[in-house]
Amino acid sequence: MAISPQAAAQRLCEAADWKLTQLSVHKGLYLAHMTYLGKTAGCPLVSEEFQAWDYGPVLPSLYHDLKMFGRKPVKNVSWSSATAGGEREIEVLDSIGNQIRNIPSSALVHFTHDPNGAWAKHYRPGARGIVIPNEDILEEYDWRPKKTA
């Protein structure tokens, strides 16, 4: 069952030692959502659809919760009393949080702006409200190289 963007963001930020900006949170959640879709044959991680905004994939409700932080790291404001889901959800969020904690937001934006990716298929400059379908995100997961253990 999909979890709220706020619960997912809180877990992602915890895993990244609260070093993520709001821009990085959105990109990290997009990567976690993509990974989760790929590992669960299309089951969504978060309960809200990503939209194609100027700086990449965004969860609108979460954007409004985090915009007060601007370019500074998101602080623990405990927006959600909901849990970050079960073991599989937590594993994906923790893995992505650990991987991106020291990656600049600009590098994450570059990654999510891949011209072959789901965001690029739906992005229209200056537009908001354009949903990035999970089917396209899953397709992106399928062609991206996978990290091997």
C-alpha positions in Angstrom: 0.0 0.0 0.0 1.3 3.4 -1.0 2.4 5.8 1.8 2.0 9.5 2.2 4.6 11.8 0.6 5.2 13.4 4.0 5.9 10.0 5.7 8.2 9.0 2.8 10.0 12.4 3.0 10.5 12.1 6.7 12.1 8.7 6.4 14.2 9.8 3.4 15.5 12.8 5.4 16.2 10.7 8.4 18.3 8.2 6.3 20.2 11.2 4.8 20.9 12.7 8.3 18.7 15.7 7.5 21.2 17.0 4.9 18.7 17.2 2.0 17.2 20.4 0.6 13.6 20.4 -0.4 14.8 20.0 -4.1 16.8 17.0 -3.1 13.9 15.5 -1.2 11.7 15.6 -4.3 14.4 14.0 -6.5 15.2 11.4 -3.9 11.6 10.5 -3.5 11.3 10.2 -7.3 14.3 7.8 -7.4 12.8 5.8 -4.5 9.4 5.7 -6.1 11.0 4.6 -9.4 13.0 1.9 -7.6 10.0 0.7 -5.7 7.9 0.5 -8.8 10.6 -1.6 -10.4 11.0 -3.9 -7.5 7.3 -4.5 -6.9 6.1 -4.8 -10.5 4.4 -1.4 -10.6 3.1 -0.9 -7.0 3.6 2.8 -6.1 5.7 3.9 -3.1 3.8 7.2 -2.5 0.1 7.9 -2.6 0.4 11.1 -4.8 1.4 11.3 -8.4 4.5 13.1 -9.4 4.2 16.2 -11.7 6.6 17.5 -14.3 7.7 20.9 -13.0 10.6 23.1 -14.1 13.2 21.6 -11.7 12.0 18.0 -12.3 9.5 15.6 -10.7 7.6 17.1 -7.8 4.9 16.0 -5.4 2.8 19.1 -5.1 1.5 18.6 -1.5 5.0 18.0 -0.3 6.3 21.0 -2.2 3.9 23.2 -0.2 5.0 21.6 3.1 8.7 22.1 2.3 9.0 25.4 0.4 9.6 27.3 3.6 13.1 25.7 3.7 14.1 27.2 0.4 17.7 26.1 -0.4 18.5 25.1 3.2 18.4 21.5 4.5 15.0 20.3 5.5 14.7 20.1 9.3 12.8 17.6 11.3 9.4 19.2 11.6 7.6 15.8 12.0 4.9 16.6 9.5 3.6 13.1 9.6 2.7 10.7 12.4 2.3 8.1 9.7 4.9 5.4 9.4 7.0 5.0 6.3 5.3 1.8 5.4 6.6 -1.7 5.8 10.1 -3.3 5.5 10.3 -3.0 1.7 9.3 0.7 1.7 11.8 1.5 4.5 14.6 -0.4 2.8 14.2 1.5 -0.5 13.9 4.9 1.3 16.9 4.2 3.5 19.0 3.1 0.5 18.2 6.1 -1.6 18.7 8.5 1.4 22.1 7.0 2.1 23.1 7.3 -1.6 22.1 10.9 -2.1 22.9 12.5 1.2 26.1 14.1 -0.2 25.1 14.6 -3.8 24.4 18.2 -4.8 20.8 19.1 -5.8 22.0 20.2 -9.2 23.4 16.7 -9.9 20.1 15.1 -8.9 18.2 17.6 -11.1 20.5 16.6 -14.0 19.8 12.9 -13.4 16.0 13.4 -13.3 16.1 15.6 -16.4 17.5 12.8 -18.7 16.0 13.5 -22.1 14.9 9.8 -22.3 13.3 9.8 -18.9 9.7 10.0 -17.8 9.9 13.7 -16.7 11.2 14.8 -20.1 8.2 13.1 -21.8 5.7 15.2 -19.9 7.5 18.4 -19.1 6.2 21.7 -20.6 8.2 24.8 -19.6 6.4 26.8 -16.9 3.5 24.3 -16.6 2.3 22.6 -13.5 -0.3 20.0 -13.0 1.1 17.6 -15.7 1.2 14.2 -14.2 4.1 11.8 -14.8 2.3 8.4 -15.2 3.7 5.6 -13.1 3.9 3.5 -16.3 6.4 5.9 -17.7 8.4 6.0 -14.5 8.5 2.2 -14.5 9.7 2.3 -18.1 12.5 4.6 -17.1 13.4 2.2 -14.3 13.7 -0.6 -16.8 16.3 1.1 -19.0 18.4 2.8 -16.3 21.5 0.8 -15.2 21.1 -1.0 -11.9 23.6 -0.8 -9.1 25.0 -4.2 -8.3 25.8 -5.3 -4.8 
